[in-house]
Amino acid sequence: MSNILQTYWTRIKQFSPNARLYLASAILTGAALGVYQLLFNFYVISLKMDVNIAGQLASTNSSTALILAVPMGYLADLLGRKKSLIISGATVSLAIAGMVVWPVKWILFAMAALLGAAQSLSAVTMSPFLLENSGEQERTYLFSLGSGAQMTASFVGNSIGGNLPTWLATRQGISPTSSPAYAGALAIVAVLSIFGLVPYFFMKMPHLEKSQRALFAPIAYAAKKPVMLGKLILPILVTSIGAGLLMPFMNIFFRVTYLKPDPVIGNLLAWGALAMGVGLLIAPVLADRIGKIQVVVITQGLSIPFLALLGFAPWFWLSGFAYYIRIALMNMSTPVYQTYVMEHTEPESRATVASLVNMANNFGRAFSPSISGWMQVNYGFGPVYAGVLAMYTISVFLYWKFFWSVKKALVPKPAPAD
């Protein structure tokens, strides 16, 4: 343990000023968005809309992110990393505020689309930004620590978020599950998320060369290296289909299946975020010792039995325990794989590949939530979990087949033109 802590401290000291500012922002925004992720579905239901609408809103969010991934990759290069991060963060706050101020169905869908656009811009910016502001030794630690810091902050957000509607309702003399209580909590989220932008203004970024701003770069890159690109994004695509079936509805699952109130669900999701944060902090150490792809295959493979236990456990405490283990194992390898992808992509193609990876990550989430909402209304959560288990199993097999079972790894850094 002392060696692990010493290694971490050494890597953290290597972080650039921009990387440290990014971590500060990740903590602030993670806490705010933790509240949002917990309460938004409950807010929709409190407006007399059913779970189908919640699923359609989630699909709208991801569909927009999917459609705009490539244009946002170009926009991120055009604006530069700093401006892109600031604009995306401000737009997230604006979208959440719009949902609170105008709680009308079509406005919710419009704001979900705006939120998807902002998240797309942030996603295609983040991985190239982290790679450009880190060295080879500390890179995996930065990717993992960034995600871990955000998840740990989300622990605080979920802990507060589960109780926030009750506190607001008590002051106003209304029900804690009423729409005004949820709206007040989300309004606080919109205000607090603005503070996450402050560290970005202190970043000093190098000027981006015009040669790196190619509008049709995604098409050119796909034509140049279709096999490599397919292998890099196909497992993410399959995972996204499974994730879209379940992840947007975890709070509803615990409410419907075990009849638990908001504070209990909030605390459960909060501790889940903390478990994920711990897993993310362990991941780079494991990657140093056994390899990046090995970490991806082993941790995601081990998460599948716990996913089954989570969905079909007869007792709440057992399902909650499985949730903690599953979320830590499944997600701890995400930044490790992001690092792997960026390291195996030429510098001039990183924003392009980040755009395509983001498209794959949002493809399943664009339509799966709508399907899941329909399945829940008509058949419950059983078929939903069966679909998730199938998709995650296929994804783990693809990671193993493409990257672990072959002796020759992908060739990093610039390859000669064909």
C-alpha positions as CSV (number, residue, x, y, z in Angstrom):
1,M,0.0,0.0,0.0
2,S,2.8,2.4,0.8
3,N,4.4,1.8,-2.6
4,I,1.0,2.4,-4.3
5,L,0.6,5.7,-2.4
6,Q,4.2,6.7,-3.2
7,T,3.6,6.0,-6.9
8,Y,0.4,8.0,-6.9
9,W,2.1,11.0,-5.2
10,T,5.0,10.9,-7.7
11,R,2.6,10.9,-10.6
12,I,0.4,13.6,-9.2
13,K,3.4,15.9,-8.7
14,Q,4.1,15.4,-12.5
15,F,0.6,16.9,-13.4
16,S,0.7,20.1,-15.4
17,P,-1.0,23.3,-14.2
18,N,-3.8,22.7,-16.7
19,A,-4.3,19.2,-15.5
20,R,-4.6,20.4,-11.9
21,L,-7.2,23.0,-13.0
22,Y,-9.1,20.3,-14.8
23,L,-9.2,18.2,-11.6
24,A,-10.6,21.2,-9.7
25,S,-13.4,21.6,-12.2
26,A,-14.2,17.9,-12.2
27,I,-14.8,18.0,-8.5
28,L,-17.1,21.0,-8.7
29,T,-19.1,19.8,-11.6
30,G,-19.2,16.2,-10.4
31,A,-21.0,17.3,-7.2
32,A,-23.6,19.3,-9.1
33,L,-24.3,16.7,-11.7
34,G,-24.5,14.0,-9.1
35,V,-27.7,15.8,-7.8
36,Y,-29.0,16.2,-11.3
37,Q,-28.6,12.5,-12.2
38,L,-30.4,11.4,-9.1
39,L,-33.3,13.7,-9.2
40,F,-34.1,14.3,-12.9
41,N,-36.2,11.2,-13.5
42,F,-38.1,11.8,-10.3
43,Y,-38.7,15.4,-11.4
44,V,-40.2,14.2,-14.7
45,I,-42.5,11.7,-13.0
46,S,-43.6,14.5,-10.5
47,L,-44.8,16.5,-13.6
48,K,-47.3,13.7,-14.2
49,M,-45.2,12.1,-17.0
50,D,-44.6,8.4,-17.0
51,V,-41.3,6.4,-17.3
52,N,-41.7,6.3,-21.1
53,I,-41.3,10.0,-21.2
54,A,-38.2,9.8,-19.0
55,G,-36.8,7.2,-21.4
56,Q,-37.5,9.4,-24.4
57,L,-35.8,12.3,-22.8
58,A,-32.7,10.2,-22.1
59,S,-32.8,9.1,-25.7
60,T,-33.1,12.7,-27.0
61,N,-30.1,13.6,-24.9
62,S,-28.0,10.8,-26.3
63,S,-29.3,11.1,-29.9
64,T,-28.3,14.7,-30.0
65,A,-24.9,13.9,-28.7
66,L,-24.6,11.1,-31.3
67,I,-25.7,13.3,-34.3
68,L,-23.5,16.2,-33.3
69,A,-20.3,14.2,-32.3
70,V,-18.5,14.8,-35.6
71,P,-19.5,18.5,-36.0
72,M,-18.5,19.0,-32.3
73,G,-15.1,17.5,-32.9
74,Y,-14.5,20.0,-35.6
75,L,-15.9,22.8,-33.4
76,A,-13.6,21.8,-30.6
77,D,-10.6,22.1,-32.8
78,L,-11.9,25.4,-34.3
79,L,-12.5,27.0,-30.8
80,G,-9.7,25.4,-29.0
81,R,-9.9,23.1,-25.9
82,K,-10.3,25.9,-23.3
83,K,-13.2,27.7,-25.1
84,S,-14.9,24.4,-25.8
85,L,-14.8,23.4,-22.2
86,I,-16.2,26.7,-21.0
87,I,-19.0,26.8,-23.6
88,S,-20.0,23.2,-22.9
89,G,-20.1,23.8,-19.2
90,A,-22.2,27.0,-19.5
91,T,-24.6,25.3,-21.8
92,V,-25.2,22.4,-19.4
93,S,-26.2,25.0,-16.7
94,L,-28.4,26.8,-19.1
95,A,-30.2,23.6,-20.2
96,I,-30.9,22.5,-16.6
97,A,-32.2,26.0,-15.7
98,G,-34.5,25.8,-18.8
99,M,-36.0,22.6,-17.5
100,V,-36.8,24.2,-14.2
101,V,-38.1,27.5,-15.5
102,W,-40.3,26.0,-18.2
103,P,-41.6,22.6,-17.1
104,V,-43.5,21.9,-20.3
105,K,-43.0,18.7,-22.2
106,W,-41.6,20.2,-25.5
107,I,-39.3,22.5,-23.5
108,L,-38.0,19.5,-21.6
109,F,-37.2,17.8,-24.9
110,A,-35.6,20.9,-26.3
111,M,-33.4,21.3,-23.2
112,A,-32.5,17.6,-23.3
113,A,-31.3,18.1,-26.8
114,L,-29.3,21.2,-25.8
115,L,-27.8,19.2,-22.9
116,G,-26.8,16.5,-25.3
117,A,-25.1,19.0,-27.6
118,A,-23.1,20.4,-24.6
119,Q,-22.1,17.0,-23.4
120,S,-21.0,16.0,-26.9
121,L,-18.7,19.1,-27.1
122,S,-17.3,18.3,-23.7
123,A,-16.7,14.6,-24.5
124,V,-14.9,15.2,-27.8
125,T,-12.7,17.8,-26.1
126,M,-11.8,16.1,-22.9
127,S,-9.7,13.1,-24.0
128,P,-7.4,15.1,-26.4
129,F,-7.1,17.8,-23.8
130,L,-5.9,15.3,-21.1
131,L,-3.5,13.6,-23.5
132,E,-2.0,17.0,-24.6
133,N,-1.6,18.1,-21.0
134,S,0.1,15.0,-19.7
135,G,3.3,12.9,-20.2
136,E,3.5,9.2,-20.8
137,Q,4.2,8.3,-17.2
138,E,1.4,10.1,-15.5
139,R,-1.2,10.0,-18.3
140,T,-3.2,7.0,-17.1
141,Y,-3.2,8.4,-13.6
142,L,-4.6,11.7,-14.9
143,F,-7.4,10.1,-16.9
144,S,-8.3,7.8,-13.9
145,L,-7.9,10.5,-11.2
146,G,-10.0,12.9,-13.2
147,S,-12.9,10.4,-13.4
148,G,-12.3,9.3,-9.8
149,A,-12.4,12.8,-8.5
150,Q,-15.7,13.4,-10.4
151,M,-17.2,10.2,-9.1
152,T,-16.1,11.0,-5.5
153,A,-17.7,14.5,-5.8
154,S,-20.8,12.8,-7.2
155,F,-20.9,10.8,-3.9
156,V,-21.3,14.1,-2.1
157,G,-23.9,15.3,-4.7
158,N,-26.0,12.2,-4.4
159,S,-25.8,12.3,-0.6
160,I,-27.1,15.8,-0.6
161,G,-29.4,15.3,-3.5
162,G,-31.4,12.6,-1.8
163,N,-32.3,14.9,1.0
164,L,-32.4,18.2,-0.8
165,P,-36.1,18.0,-2.0
166,T,-37.1,17.1,1.6
167,W,-35.3,20.1,3.0
168,L,-36.8,22.5,0.4
169,A,-40.2,21.0,0.9
170,T,-40.1,21.4,4.7
171,R,-39.3,25.1,4.3
172,Q,-42.1,25.6,1.8
173,G,-44.7,23.4,3.4
174,I,-45.1,21.1,0.4
175,S,-44.6,17.4,-0.4
176,P,-41.0,16.3,-0.8
177,T,-42.0,14.4,-4.0
178,S,-43.8,17.3,-5.5
179,S,-42.6,19.0,-8.7
180,P,-41.8,22.3,-6.9
181,A,-39.5,20.5,-4.5
182,Y,-37.6,18.7,-7.3
183,A,-37.5,21.9,-9.4
184,G,-36.0,23.9,-6.5
185,A,-33.3,21.2,-6.1
186,L,-32.5,21.3,-9.8
187,A,-32.3,25.1,-9.8
188,I,-29.6,24.9,-7.1
189,V,-27.8,22.4,-9.4
190,A,-27.9,24.9,-12.3
191,V,-26.4,27.6,-10.2
192,L,-23.7,25.5,-8.5
193,S,-22.5,23.9,-11.8
194,I,-21.5,27.4,-13.0
195,F,-18.8,27.4,-10.4
196,G,-17.2,24.4,-12.1
197,L,-16.3,26.7,-15.0
198,V,-14.1,29.0,-12.9
199,P,-10.9,26.9,-13.1
200,Y,-11.1,26.8,-16.9
201,F,-10.5,30.5,-17.1
202,F,-7.1,30.2,-15.6
203,M,-5.9,27.6,-18.2
204,K,-3.1,28.6,-20.7
205,M,-3.5,26.7,-23.9
206,P,-1.2,26.5,-26.9
207,H,-2.5,27.8,-30.3
208,L,-4.1,25.1,-32.4
209,E,-2.7,24.9,-35.9
210,K,-5.1,25.2,-38.9
211,S,-3.8,22.0,-40.3
212,Q,-5.5,20.1,-37.4
213,R,-8.9,21.6,-38.3
214,A,-10.2,19.3,-41.0
215,L,-14.0,19.2,-41.3
216,F,-13.9,15.9,-43.2
217,A,-11.1,14.4,-41.1
218,P,-13.4,11.7,-39.6
219,I,-14.3,10.4,-43.1
220,A,-10.6,10.5,-44.2
221,Y,-9.4,8.7,-41.0
222,A,-12.1,6.0,-41.4
223,A,-11.2,5.4,-45.0
224,K,-7.5,5.2,-44.1
225,K,-7.7,2.8,-41.1
226,P,-11.2,1.2,-41.1
227,V,-10.1,-2.0,-39.4
228,M,-8.3,-0.3,-36.5
229,L,-11.1,2.2,-36.1
230,G,-13.7,-0.5,-36.0
231,K,-11.8,-2.5,-33.4
232,L,-11.4,0.6,-31.2
233,I,-15.1,1.6,-31.2
234,L,-17.1,-1.6,-31.7
235,P,-16.8,-2.8,-28.0
236,I,-17.9,0.7,-26.9
237,L,-20.8,0.6,-29.2
238,V,-22.1,-2.7,-27.8
239,T,-21.6,-1.5,-24.2
240,S,-23.6,1.6,-25.0
241,I,-26.6,-0.4,-26.1
242,G,-26.6,-2.3,-22.8
243,A,-25.9,0.8,-20.7
244,G,-28.8,2.7,-22.3
245,L,-31.2,0.0,-21.3
246,L,-30.5,0.3,-17.6
247,M,-28.2,3.2,-16.4
248,P,-30.8,6.0,-16.8
249,F,-33.3,4.1,-14.7
250,M,-31.3,2.9,-11.7
251,N,-33.1,5.3,-9.4
252,I,-36.5,4.1,-10.7
253,F,-35.4,0.5,-10.4
254,F,-34.7,0.8,-6.7
255,R,-37.9,2.7,-6.1
256,V,-40.2,0.3,-8.0
257,T,-38.5,-2.9,-7.1
258,Y,-37.8,-2.3,-3.4
259,L,-40.2,0.6,-2.6
260,K,-37.4,2.8,-1.2
261,P,-37.8,6.6,-0.7
262,D,-35.6,9.2,-2.3
263,P,-33.1,9.7,0.7
264,V,-32.4,5.9,0.7
265,I,-31.9,5.8,-3.0
266,G,-29.8,8.9,-2.9
267,N,-27.5,7.4,-0.3
268,L,-27.2,4.1,-2.2
269,L,-26.2,5.9,-5.4
270,A,-23.9,8.2,-3.5
271,W,-22.0,5.2,-2.0
272,G,-22.0,3.7,-5.5
273,A,-20.3,6.8,-6.9
274,L,-17.7,6.6,-4.1
275,A,-17.2,2.9,-4.9
276,M,-16.7,3.8,-8.6
277,G,-14.2,6.5,-7.5
278,V,-12.2,4.1,-5.5
279,G,-12.1,1.7,-8.5
280,L,-11.0,4.4,-10.8
281,L,-8.1,5.2,-8.5
282,I,-7.0,1.6,-8.4
283,A,-7.1,1.2,-12.1
284,P,-3.9,2.9,-13.2
285,V,-1.9,0.9,-10.7
286,L,-3.3,-2.3,-12.1
287,A,-2.7,-1.1,-15.6
288,D,1.0,-0.5,-14.8
289,R,1.3,-4.0,-13.5
290,I,-0.8,-6.2,-15.9
291,G,-1.5,-4.0,-18.9
292,K,-4.3,-1.7,-20.0
293,I,-6.4,-4.2,-22.0
294,Q,-5.9,-6.8,-19.4
295,V,-7.5,-4.4,-16.8
296,V,-10.4,-3.7,-19.2
297,V,-11.2,-7.4,-19.9
298,I,-10.8,-8.7,-16.3
299,T,-12.7,-5.9,-14.5
300,Q,-15.6,-5.8,-16.9
301,G,-15.8,-9.5,-17.1
302,L,-15.9,-9.8,-13.3
303,S,-18.7,-7.2,-13.1
304,I,-21.2,-9.3,-15.1
305,P,-22.1,-11.8,-12.3
306,F,-22.7,-8.9,-9.9
307,L,-24.9,-7.2,-12.6
308,A,-27.1,-10.4,-12.6
309,L,-27.2,-10.3,-8.8
310,L,-28.1,-6.7,-8.8
311,G,-31.1,-7.2,-11.0
312,F,-32.5,-10.4,-9.5
313,A,-31.6,-10.3,-5.8
314,P,-34.5,-11.0,-3.5
315,W,-33.4,-8.5,-0.9
316,F,-32.6,-4.8,-1.1
317,W,-29.3,-5.1,0.9
318,L,-28.0,-7.8,-1.4
319,S,-28.9,-5.9,-4.6
320,G,-27.3,-2.8,-3.1
321,F,-24.1,-4.7,-2.3
322,A,-24.0,-6.1,-5.9
323,Y,-24.6,-2.5,-7.2
324,Y,-21.4,-1.3,-5.4
325,I,-19.2,-4.1,-6.6
326,R,-20.6,-4.0,-10.1
327,I,-20.3,-0.3,-10.7
328,A,-16.7,-0.2,-9.4
329,L,-15.6,-3.1,-11.6
330,M,-17.4,-2.1,-14.7
331,N,-16.4,1.6,-14.8
332,M,-12.8,1.5,-13.4
333,S,-11.4,0.6,-16.8
334,T,-13.1,3.4,-18.7
335,P,-10.3,6.0,-18.4
336,V,-7.7,3.2,-18.9
337,Y,-9.3,2.4,-22.3
338,Q,-9.6,6.1,-23.2
339,T,-5.9,6.4,-22.6
340,Y,-5.2,3.3,-24.7
341,V,-7.3,4.7,-27.6
342,M,-5.6,8.1,-27.5
343,E,-2.1,6.5,-27.3
344,H,-2.8,4.4,-30.4
345,T,-4.0,7.4,-32.4
346,E,-1.8,9.9,-34.4
347,P,-1.8,13.4,-32.8
348,E,-3.6,15.0,-35.8
349,S,-6.4,12.4,-35.5
350,R,-7.1,12.5,-31.8
351,A,-10.0,14.9,-31.9
352,T,-11.4,13.0,-34.8
353,V,-11.2,9.6,-33.0
354,A,-12.6,11.1,-29.8
355,S,-15.6,12.3,-31.9
356,L,-16.1,8.8,-33.3
357,V,-15.7,7.1,-29.9
358,N,-18.2,9.6,-28.5
359,M,-20.6,8.7,-31.3
360,A,-20.2,5.0,-30.5
361,N,-20.7,5.7,-26.8
362,N,-24.0,7.5,-27.5
363,F,-25.3,5.3,-30.2
364,G,-27.0,2.7,-27.9
365,R,-28.0,5.4,-25.4
366,A,-29.8,7.2,-28.2
367,F,-32.5,4.5,-28.6
368,S,-32.1,2.0,-25.8
369,P,-33.7,4.2,-23.1
370,S,-36.9,4.5,-25.1
371,I,-37.0,0.7,-25.6
372,S,-36.3,0.2,-21.9
373,G,-39.1,2.5,-20.9
374,W,-41.5,0.5,-23.0
375,M,-40.3,-2.8,-21.7
376,Q,-40.6,-1.6,-18.1
377,V,-44.2,-0.4,-18.6
378,N,-45.2,-3.7,-20.2
379,Y,-42.9,-6.4,-18.8
380,G,-40.9,-4.9,-15.8
381,F,-37.2,-4.9,-15.3
382,G,-36.5,-8.6,-16.0
383,P,-36.1,-8.4,-19.8
384,V,-34.1,-5.2,-19.4
385,Y,-31.5,-6.9,-17.3
386,A,-31.4,-9.9,-19.7
387,G,-30.6,-7.5,-22.5
388,V,-27.9,-5.7,-20.5
389,L,-26.2,-9.0,-19.5
390,A,-26.1,-10.1,-23.1
391,M,-24.6,-6.8,-24.4
392,Y,-22.0,-6.6,-21.7
393,T,-20.9,-10.2,-22.3
394,I,-20.5,-9.6,-26.0
395,S,-18.5,-6.4,-25.3
396,V,-16.0,-8.1,-23.0
397,F,-15.5,-10.9,-25.6
398,L,-14.7,-8.2,-28.2
399,Y,-12.1,-6.5,-26.1
400,W,-10.5,-9.9,-25.5
401,K,-10.7,-10.9,-29.1
402,F,-9.4,-7.7,-30.7
403,F,-6.7,-6.7,-28.3
404,W,-5.7,-9.4,-25.8
405,S,-5.8,-12.6,-27.9
406,V,-3.6,-11.1,-30.6
407,K,0.2,-11.0,-30.1
408,K,0.8,-8.0,-32.3
409,A,-0.6,-4.8,-30.7
410,L,-1.8,-1.8,-32.5
411,V,1.0,0.4,-33.7
412,P,1.3,3.6,-31.7
413,K,2.2,7.0,-33.0
414,P,2.4,8.2,-36.6
415,A,2.3,5.4,-39.1
416,P,3.5,6.0,-42.7
417,A,0.8,7.0,-45.2
418,D,-0.6,4.2,-47.3
